[in-house]
Amino acid sequence: MKFLSPKLRYSLIAGLLFSSPSFAQINAIKVEPESWWAGMQNSQLQLLVYGENIHQFEVKLIDANGVKLIKVDNSQSQHHLFIDLDLSQAKPQTLIFGLYQNDQLVQQIEYPILARRNNAKNRQGFSNKDVIYLITPDRFVNGNPDNDNHPDMLESANRKDKDGRHGGDIMGIRKALPYLKDLGVTQLWINPLLENNQSKYSYHGYSTTDYYQIDPRFGSNEEYKSLVEEANSFGIGIIKDVIVNHMGSGHHWMTGNNSLGLPTSTWINGQSNWLQDNKNITYTSHRRTTVQDPYAVVADTAEFENGWFTDTMPDLNQRDPHLATYLIQNSIWWVEYAGLSGIREDTYSYADKTFLAKWSKAIMTEYPQFNIVGEEWSANPITVSYWQAGKHNKDGYQSYSPSMMDFPLYEKIISSLNEQENWGSGLINLYEMLANDVVYADPTALVLFEGNHDTNRLFSLLNQNLALYKMAMAYVLTSNRIPQIFYGTEVLMTSPTKDRNDGAVRADFPGGWQGDDVNVFTQQNLSSQQLEALSFTKALLQYRQQSVAITSGTLTHYAPQNGVYVQFRQADAETLMIIYNKNEQPLELDLQRFNQILPPSATAKDIVTQNVKRLDSTIKLTQKGVTILSITQ
């Protein structure tokens, strides 16, 4: 007998084992979610039950303490049941319900209702006090080479293939926790770890084939939960990468020997066409503004929302109420099960926007101190701001996601540092971009990054100029935002810069594999520039942890002049002066301009070099780069 879910336990009624003509057709049962908890804010739970010809059976509760059976929907598919339960009075227990035919019990299923952790509702999400470190797990550290390949998974490891699997895993991340703690990281955003049983490109994780199981080449659910617990002991939280827009074509809903088909007739967009001809696919236009453009036509909006990314990423139809509930419960299940501190939602605007409001509200209602950051890849602050909680949109749309990725400011960092300093180019564009903060409900809740798994590497984009690199890192880490850095940026990992270069951008972290010639963890064979970059980043990250001015202070800035841009961060008795200088030659910066903030006869300590200097009428900037001064009177 095949168990499709390792967590599910069910009992058979021996006397009916052979007497029921239908039993052999339902003997493989799977239930999702595989468990739930008593005392959740939302007491309603919908179970998706899989089994051949299961639609013909009546469902009854057998042993249920405080649980009410509200409804059973068997009309969507002959192989799926949707069971609605009310747990408002439920205690932790093993719930038992039965499948009946002609009033005879054919099969009973045990379902765990668990006790919640203490104070689970009030779990703290990531905030401005944190620094997020993004990891592509297959490319970070291979902590367990024995799980590089798995007999049930289609793609095997091949480190020579830049687009293949390389073997990084959960155990590798656990082994790197001391390094990350020492670096000054307080949150890990990990690219998706769920099963991706695709024949190619499975390493990136964005083609989910099982929403409730970690990919065995990364580890197990238990290992993931242990990672969160161990990371927490290092003062590090875990942010889960979630994709509600699409899934992988290798999901058992779509294909495979164990496939029972799609649970409803509207589970994916374009479902009827795809079932008739799996080449009949409409692809997304990627025109993201259509969902908020007051002049957009319905056809354009539909093409964007309902189109597939690729033929291996079926587009989920969140307007289907059963799928919507499935996705909401799945997100909450992982937060509760693993003890997460945040969610990063992929391709945010591509999903149905009514659903996105419902999804984000459900999570934030369950966990009021939690945090969600959405990805809206647009250089236009107005487009990004539409999706942030608290924004009063003209069309009345209300989101509940507290944070969004600050793509507009990221792109301006790169272009402003690369441009020549003129009246309308260079640092002035970075300065003027901040004026757009007025369109956000809360600009300080945005996540600002120096790069991610979809962008080319920072050091390469800045033409491998270490001074510009330091300016970019300083800007991200001292801004009035939540900062995020990409693994390997601290040691100047590079990539091509023309077009997309995913395999190269997501290259292996040096020292993550036994026998690596270059090793970040031991600093073996790091170049002098890499060591300088690592030291700079670590100094800034560690200072940031104890700086109230950076994590919660005010921001004041002065318009750039002569290639110099000055910002101040202030809180209580702490004042930081950050000077961005693009001049190749030494210059004297007149400090009289900053008298509104600088006290007379102030003393300044460079937070990186620890050098102390007296601030009189001028300060000498000896070279191109950034200077960060802690000011005292």
C-alpha positions in Angstrom: 0.0 0.0 0.0 1.4 3.4 -1.0 1.4 6.3 1.4 1.5 9.5 -0.5 2.0 11.7 2.6 4.6 10.6 5.2 2.7 12.6 7.9 -0.7 11.1 7.2 -1.8 8.2 9.3 -5.0 6.3 8.5 -6.6 3.1 9.7 -8.4 0.4 7.8 -11.5 -1.4 8.9 -10.4 -5.0 8.5 -13.8 -6.5 8.0 -14.4 -4.2 5.0 -10.9 -4.6 3.4 -12.2 -6.8 0.7 -16.0 -6.5 1.0 -16.1 -3.0 -0.4 -15.9 -2.9 -4.2 -14.6 0.6 -4.1 -11.9 0.3 -1.5 -9.1 -0.7 -3.9 -9.7 2.5 -5.8 -9.2 4.8 -2.8 -6.5 3.1 -0.9 -3.9 5.8 -1.5 -5.1 8.9 0.5 -3.4 12.2 0.9 -4.6 15.2 2.9 -3.4 18.8 2.7 -2.6 20.6 4.9 -1.1 17.6 6.6 -1.8 19.1 10.0 -3.3 22.2 11.6 -3.4 23.9 15.0 -6.0 24.7 17.6 -6.4 28.3 18.6 -5.7 30.0 15.3 -7.2 33.4 14.7 -9.2 32.0 11.7 -11.0 29.0 13.0 -12.1 27.8 9.6 -10.0 25.1 7.9 -10.5 23.5 4.5 -8.9 20.1 3.8 -8.1 18.9 0.3 -8.3 15.1 0.3 -7.0 13.1 -2.6 -8.1 9.6 -3.5 -9.2 7.7 -6.6 -13.0 8.0 -7.0 -13.2 9.5 -3.5 -16.1 11.7 -4.6 -18.6 8.9 -4.1 -18.1 8.6 -0.4 -19.8 10.4 2.4 -17.7 12.1 5.1 -18.5 11.9 8.8 -16.6 12.9 11.9 -16.0 9.9 14.2 -13.9 11.4 17.0 -13.9 15.2 17.1 -13.5 17.3 20.3 -15.0 20.6 19.5 -14.7 20.3 15.7 -17.6 20.9 13.5 -18.0 19.5 10.0 -19.4 22.5 8.0 -19.5 21.2 4.4 -18.1 18.6 2.0 -17.7 19.6 -1.6 -17.4 16.5 -3.8 -18.6 18.2 -7.0 -15.3 19.6 -8.3 -13.5 16.3 -9.2 -14.1 12.6 -8.8 -10.7 12.2 -7.1 -10.8 15.2 -4.7 -12.8 16.2 -1.7 -12.9 19.7 -0.1 -13.8 19.3 3.6 -14.7 22.5 5.5 -14.2 22.4 9.3 -14.9 24.8 12.1 -12.2 24.6 14.8 -13.3 27.5 17.0 -13.9 25.2 20.0 -11.3 22.6 19.1 -8.6 21.4 21.4 -5.3 19.7 20.4 -6.3 16.2 19.4 -6.1 13.5 16.7 -9.3 14.2 14.7 -10.8 11.1 13.2 -13.2 11.3 10.2 -14.5 8.4 8.1 -15.4 7.7 4.5 -18.7 6.0 4.3 -20.6 4.2 1.5 -24.2 3.1 2.0 -23.8 4.0 5.7 -20.9 1.6 6.0 -17.5 2.8 7.1 -14.9 2.1 4.4 -11.9 4.0 5.7 -11.1 6.2 8.6 -8.5 8.9 8.5 -6.6 10.4 11.5 -5.8 14.1 11.2 -3.6 15.9 13.8 -4.8 19.1 15.4 -1.7 20.4 17.2 -1.0 22.8 20.1 0.6 26.1 19.1 3.9 27.4 20.4 3.7 29.9 23.2 3.0 33.4 21.9 3.0 32.1 18.3 0.6 34.8 17.2 3.0 37.6 18.3 6.0 36.3 16.4 8.1 39.3 15.3 8.7 39.9 11.6 11.8 41.4 10.1 12.2 45.1 10.5 14.5 48.1 10.0 16.7 46.7 12.8 17.6 43.7 10.5 19.9 43.0 7.7 18.6 40.5 5.2 21.1 38.1 3.5 19.7 36.4 0.3 20.8 32.9 -0.4 20.3 30.7 -3.5 20.6 27.4 -1.5 21.8 25.2 -4.3 24.7 27.5 -4.8 25.7 28.4 -1.3 27.2 25.5 0.7 27.0 21.8 0.1 26.7 20.5 3.7 25.5 17.0 2.8 26.8 15.6 -0.5 24.8 12.4 0.1 21.5 14.2 -0.9 22.8 15.8 -4.1 20.8 13.2 -6.0 17.5 11.5 -5.2 15.9 8.5 -7.0 12.5 10.1 -7.1 13.8 13.4 -8.6 14.3 13.9 -12.3 17.4 16.2 -12.3 20.8 15.0 -11.0 23.6 17.2 -9.8 26.1 18.5 -12.3 28.4 21.2 -10.9 29.9 21.8 -14.3 26.6 22.9 -15.7 26.0 26.6 -14.7 22.2 26.0 -15.1 22.1 22.7 -13.3 22.0 21.6 -9.7 25.2 21.9 -7.8 24.3 20.4 -4.4 24.0 23.2 -1.9 21.5 22.4 0.8 19.9 23.2 4.2 22.8 21.5 6.1 25.2 23.8 4.3 23.3 26.9 5.5 23.3 25.5 9.0 27.1 25.1 8.8 27.4 28.7 7.6 25.5 30.2 10.5 28.6 31.2 12.6 30.0 33.0 9.5 26.7 34.8 8.9 26.4 35.8 12.6 30.0 37.1 12.6 29.3 39.0 9.4 26.4 40.9 11.0 23.4 39.3 9.3 20.1 39.0 11.2 17.7 37.6 8.6 18.1 35.0 5.8 15.9 35.1 2.8 16.3 31.8 1.1 15.2 31.2 -2.5 12.5 28.5 -2.6 13.3 25.2 -0.9 10.1 23.3 -1.8 10.2 20.3 -4.1 10.9 21.3 -7.7 10.8 18.0 -9.6 11.5 19.4 -13.0 13.8 17.9 -15.6 15.8 21.2 -16.1 16.6 24.4 -14.1 15.2 22.9 -10.9 17.9 24.5 -8.8 16.3 27.9 -8.6 13.2 26.6 -6.8 10.5 28.7 -8.6 8.6 25.7 -10.1 6.9 24.1 -7.1 5.8 20.5 -7.5 4.8 19.9 -3.9 3.6 22.8 -1.7 4.1 20.8 1.6 7.5 19.1 1.1 11.0 20.4 1.1 12.9 19.2 -2.0 14.8 16.1 -0.8 18.0 17.4 -2.5 17.9 20.2 0.0 16.8 18.2 3.0 13.5 17.5 4.7 10.7 19.4 6.4 12.3 18.5 9.8 15.7 19.8 8.6 14.1 23.1 7.6 12.4 23.4 10.9 15.7 22.7 12.7 17.4 25.3 10.5 15.0 27.9 11.7 15.5 26.9 15.3 19.3 26.9 15.0 19.3 30.2 13.1 17.2 31.7 15.8 19.8 30.7 18.4 22.3 32.8 16.5 19.9 35.7 16.4 18.9 35.1 12.8 15.4 34.8 11.5 14.3 33.0 8.3 12.2 34.5 5.5 10.4 32.1 3.2 10.3 32.7 -0.5 6.6 32.1 -1.6 5.2 31.9 -5.1 1.4 32.1 -5.4 1.4 33.1 -9.0 2.5 29.8 -10.6 3.8 26.3 -10.0 5.9 23.7 -11.8 4.6 21.6 -14.7 5.9 18.6 -12.8 3.4 18.9 -10.0 1.2 15.8 -9.6 -1.8 18.0 -10.3 -0.5 18.2 -13.9 1.3 14.9 -14.7 2.9 11.7 -13.4 1.9 8.2 -12.6 0.2 9.2 -9.3 -1.6 12.1 -10.8 -5.3 12.4 -10.0 -5.6 15.5 -12.1 -6.4 19.1 -11.2 -8.7 19.5 -8.1 -11.2 21.8 -9.9 -12.0 22.8 -13.5 -10.5 26.3 -12.9 -7.4 25.5 -10.9 -5.0 27.0 -13.5 -5.5 29.7 -16.1 -6.2 28.4 -19.5 -7.0 25.0 -18.1 -9.6 23.8 -20.6 -7.3 24.7 -23.6 -4.3 23.1 -22.0 -6.2 19.8 -21.3 -7.1 19.6 -24.9 -3.7 20.5 -26.2 -0.8 21.1 -23.8 0.9 23.3 -26.4 -2.1 25.7 -26.4 -0.8 28.2 -23.9 -1.2 31.9 -23.6 1.8 33.6 -22.1 1.8 36.7 -19.9 2.5 40.0 -21.5 4.4 41.2 -18.3 2.6 44.5 -18.6 2.4 45.0 -14.8 0.8 48.5 -14.9 -2.4 47.1 -16.5 -3.8 46.1 -13.1 -3.7 49.6 -11.8 -3.9 51.7 -14.9 -7.3 53.6 -15.0 -7.2 53.6 -18.8 -6.3 49.9 -19.3 -8.7 47.7 -21.3 -9.9 44.4 -19.8 -8.1 42.3 -22.5 -4.7 43.7 -21.6 -5.2 43.2 -17.9 -6.4 39.6 -18.5 -3.4 38.8 -20.7 -1.0 40.0 -18.0 -2.7 38.3 -15.1 -3.8 35.0 -16.7 -0.8 34.3 -19.0 1.8 31.7 -18.1 5.5 32.6 -17.5 6.7 29.6 -19.5 5.3 26.2 -20.5 6.9 24.7 -17.4 5.3 27.2 -15.0 1.5 26.8 -15.2 -0.3 30.0 -14.1 -2.5 29.5 -11.0 -6.0 30.9 -11.0 -6.4 32.5 -7.6 -10.0 33.5 -8.5 -10.9 29.8 -7.9 -12.0 29.9 -4.3 -10.7 26.5 -3.4 -7.2 27.3 -4.8 -7.3 30.7 -3.0 -7.9 28.9 0.3 -5.3 26.3 -0.5 -2.6 29.0 -1.1 -3.5 31.0 2.0 -3.5 28.0 4.3 -0.2 26.8 2.8 1.5 30.1 3.6 0.1 30.2 7.1 1.1 26.5 7.6 4.7 27.1 6.9 4.9 30.2 9.1 3.3 28.2 12.0 5.2 24.9 11.4 8.7 26.3 10.9 8.5 29.5 13.0 9.3 32.0 10.2 9.9 35.7 10.6 8.8 36.8 7.2 7.6 36.0 3.7 9.0 37.3 0.4 6.3 37.0 -2.2 7.6 36.4 -5.7 6.2 38.2 -8.9 3.7 40.0 -6.6 1.5 41.8 -9.1 1.1 38.8 -11.5 -1.4 37.1 -9.2 -5.1 38.2 -9.0 -5.0 41.4 -7.0 -8.2 40.7 -5.1 -6.7 37.5 -3.9 -3.4 39.2 -3.0 -5.3 41.5 -0.7 -7.1 38.5 0.9 -3.9 36.5 1.2 -1.9 39.3 2.8 -4.7 40.2 5.1 -5.1 36.6 6.3 -1.5 36.3 7.1 -1.2 39.7 8.9 -4.4 39.0 10.8 -3.0 35.7 12.0 0.4 37.3 12.9 0.0 41.1 13.4 3.8 41.7 14.1 4.8 39.6 11.0 6.2 41.0 7.8 5.7 40.4 4.1 7.7 41.9 1.3 6.5 41.8 -2.3 8.4 41.8 -5.5 7.1 44.4 -8.0 10.0 44.8 -10.5 9.4 48.4 -11.7 11.5 51.5 -11.7 8.4 53.6 -11.1 7.7 54.3 -7.4 4.0 54.9 -8.2 3.7 51.4 -9.6 5.5 49.9 -6.6 3.7 51.9 -4.0 0.3 50.7 -5.1 0.9 47.3 -3.4 2.0 48.5 0.0 -0.2 48.3 3.0 -1.7 51.6 4.0 -1.6 53.2 0.5 -4.8 55.1 -0.3 -5.2 54.2 -4.0 -7.6 56.1 -6.1 -9.4 52.9 -7.2 -9.9 51.9 -3.6 -7.6 48.9 -3.7 -6.1 48.1 -0.3 -3.2 45.8 0.2 -2.0 44.3 3.5 1.6 43.6 2.7 3.7 45.9 4.9 6.8 46.0 2.6 7.8 46.0 -1.1 11.2 45.6 -2.7 12.5 49.1 -3.6 13.5 48.5 -7.2 13.2 52.2 -8.2 15.9 53.2 -5.6 18.1 50.1 -6.4 18.2 51.0 -10.1 19.0 54.6 -9.3 21.9 53.6 -7.1 23.5 51.7 -10.0 22.9 54.4 -12.7 23.8 57.3 -10.5 27.1 55.9 -9.4 28.1 55.0 -13.0 27.1 58.3 -14.6 29.3 61.3 -15.0 28.6 64.2 -12.6 26.7 66.9 -14.5 23.7 69.1 -13.8 21.2 66.4 -14.6 23.2 63.2 -14.1 25.1 61.3 -11.4 24.3 61.7 -7.7 21.6 64.3 -8.3 19.4 61.5 -9.6 19.9 59.5 -6.5 19.1 62.6 -4.4 16.0 63.4 -6.4 14.6 59.8 -6.3 14.1 60.1 -2.5 11.6 62.9 -3.2 9.3 60.1 -4.5 9.0 58.7 -1.0 5.9 60.9 -0.7 4.0 58.3 -2.8 4.6 55.4 -0.4 2.5 54.7 2.7 5.7 54.0 4.6 9.0 54.3 2.6 11.0 53.1 5.7 9.3 49.7 5.5 10.6 49.1 2.0 13.5 46.6 1.4 16.4 48.2 -0.4 19.0 45.9 -2.0 22.3 46.0 -3.8 21.3 43.0 -6.0 19.5 39.7 -6.0 19.3 36.4 -7.8 17.7 38.1 -10.9 20.1 41.0 -11.2 23.7 41.0 -12.4 26.3 41.3 -9.7 26.9 44.7 -8.1 30.7 44.7 -8.4 30.4 44.0 -12.1 27.7 46.6 -12.7 30.0 49.2 -11.1 32.8 48.2 -13.5 34.7 46.5 -10.7 35.4 49.8 -9.1 35.9 49.2 -5.3 35.2 52.8 -4.4 31.9 52.8 -6.1 31.1 49.4 -4.6 31.7 50.8 -1.1 29.5 53.7 -1.9 26.7 51.4 -3.0 27.0 49.2 0.0 27.1 52.1 2.4 24.0 53.6 0.8 22.0 50.4 1.2 23.2 49.7 4.7 22.7 53.3 6.1 19.5 54.2 4.2 16.1 54.7 5.9 15.1 51.3 4.5 15.4 47.6 5.5 18.6 46.5 3.8 19.2 43.3 1.8 22.4 42.0 0.4 23.0 39.0 -1.9 25.3 36.1 -0.9 28.8 36.7 -2.1 28.5 40.5 -2.6 30.6 40.9 0.5 33.5 39.2 -1.4 33.0 40.9 -4.8 31.4 38.0 -6.7 31.1 38.9 -10.3 29.0 38.2 -13.4 28.5 39.3 -17.0 26.6 42.5 -17.2 24.9 42.2 -20.6 21.3 40.8 -20.5 20.3 38.1 -18.0 23.0 35.7 -16.7 21.2 33.7 -14.1 23.6 30.7 -14.0 26.6 33.0 -13.6 24.9 35.4 -11.2 24.0 32.5 -9.0 27.5 31.0 -9.0 28.8 28.8 -6.2 29.8 30.6 -3.0 33.6 30.2 -2.7 34.4 27.6 0.0 31.0 26.1 -0.1 32.3 22.9 -1.6 35.0 20.6 -0.3 38.2 21.2 -2.2 37.3 24.8 -3.3 40.5 26.7 -4.1 39.1 29.9 -2.7 37.3 29.8 0.6 35.5 32.7 2.2 35.0 30.9 5.5 38.8 30.5 6.1 39.7 33.5 3.8 42.0 31.1 1.9 43.2 32.7 -1.4 40.9 35.7 -1.2 42.4 38.7 -3.1 43.4 41.9 -1.3 40.3 43.6 -2.8 38.0 40.8 -1.6 39.5 41.0 1.9 39.0 44.8 1.9 35.4 44.5 0.7 34.7 41.8 3.4 36.2 43.9 6.1 34.3 47.0 5.0 31.0 45.2 4.9 31.5 43.5 8.2 32.4 46.8 9.9 29.4 48.5 8.6 27.0 45.6 9.4 28.3 45.3 12.9 28.1 49.0 13.5 24.6 49.1 12.2 23.4 46.6 14.8 23.9 49.1 17.6 23.1 52.3 15.7 19.7 53.7 16.6 20.3 56.5 14.1 20.5 54.0 11.2 17.8 51.7 12.3 15.1 54.2 13.4 16.5 57.7 13.0 15.6 60.5 10.7 17.2 61.1 7.3 18.3 64.5 6.1 20.3 65.1 2.9 21.8 68.0 1.0 21.7 68.3 -2.8 24.9 67.1 -4.4 27.5 69.7 -5.3 30.7 69.1 -7.2 30.4 65.4 -7.1 29.8 65.2 -3.3 26.5 64.1 -1.8 26.0 64.3 2.0 23.3 62.5 4.1 22.7 62.6 7.9 21.0 60.0 10.0 20.0 61.2 13.5 18.3 59.8 16.6 18.5 61.2 20.1 22.2 61.8 20.8 23.5 60.0 17.8 24.4 61.7 14.5 25.9 60.1 11.5 27.3 62.0 8.5 27.6 60.0 5.3 29.7 61.6 2.6 29.6 60.2 -0.9 32.5 61.5 -3.0 32.9 60.7 -6.7 36.0 63.0 -7.2 39.2 61.3 -8.3 41.3 64.1 -6.8 41.5 65.2 -3.2 39.2 68.1 -2.2 38.3 70.2 0.8 34.6 70.0 1.8 33.3 73.2 3.3 31.4 72.2 6.4 29.6 75.6 6.9 26.9 74.4 4.6 25.9 71.8 7.2 25.7 74.1 10.3 22.0 73.2 10.7 23.0 69.8 11.8 26.7 69.8 12.7 27.4 71.2 16.2 30.3 73.7 16.5 33.7 72.2 17.1 32.4 68.7 16.7 34.5 65.5 16.8 34.0 62.8 14.2 35.0 59.1 14.3 35.2 57.2 11.1 33.1 54.0 11.9 35.2 51.9 9.4 38.7 53.0 10.1 38.1 54.2 13.7 40.1 57.3 13.0 39.1 60.4 15.0 39.2 63.9 13.6 38.2 67.4 14.6 35.6 69.0 12.4 36.4 72.7 11.9 35.5 74.7 8.8 36.5 72.0 6.3 37.2 68.3 6.0 39.6 66.9 3.5 38.4 64.1 1.3 41.5 62.4 0.0 40.0 59.9 -2.4 36.9 58.8 -4.2 34.6 56.8 -2.0 32.4 57.0 1.1 33.2 58.3 4.5 30.8 57.5 7.4 31.4 59.7 10.5 29.9 59.4 14.0 29.6 63.0 15.3 30.0 64.0 18.9 30.3 67.5 20.4 
